[in-house]
């Protein structure tokens, strides 16, 4: 049958579209309910279209404070994890030293280990050190958690780099600093950017590790979890929708820039 042959020919595309729809569906639900005006405390059933929550996204006490705190932690955790992860990735790829294989294996442990195990381990470490749980313990925990993801992303990019490009730069009398800044860094930049974006998303979204090591500090995921026990305000959906739209726009802008660079390179 023609229809059956068409399905077989486009089976991969159909499966991809269905998977994408399954992944985006929760975001669409959040987006729709950001325009809801619930009658009770819980924003789980559609009642009435309203823009009140969008006009006052900080109308709920401590919501924007927790959001600002999450953004600060994610920003500094991204900087720390990206800087350390980039250096570790270059060291693992470019140099030979003792225990290099063991370090390569240990890098993947935070990615493979359940978050609750890492969270409990970090909490035990902080308590044994007598550290006060709060902003700094959460920041340190997030850097440690995001580090392996950055190393993996940057390492894959560094491994694909052609060393002859750096050799050519040195043959043209470029200093080590000039070679790194003008040749090595631009080539590794996509991997570094990917690791940084992944680290920011993981840090901003994390709940388990944060909950163990936050003390009295309340981040946005912890605020959402606490609000769900008492009644979810519509403003949470507004913030979630805004973050989703910003992420999509960043991806689209990145794709547009990449396509323009490819077209310019062909011309």
Secondary structure as UniProt FT lines:
FT   HELIX           2..9
FT   HELIX           11..33
FT   TURN            34..35
FT   HELIX           52..55
FT   TURN            56..58
FT   TURN            61..62
FT   HELIX           63..94
FT   TURN            98..99
FT   HELIX           100..107
FT   HELIX           109..112
FT   HELIX           115..129
FT   HELIX           135..159
FT   HELIX           163..171
FT   TURN            172..173
FT   HELIX           176..179
FT   HELIX           180..184
FT   HELIX           185..205
FT   HELIX           208..213
FT   TURN            215..216
FT   HELIX           220..230
FT   HELIX           234..266
//
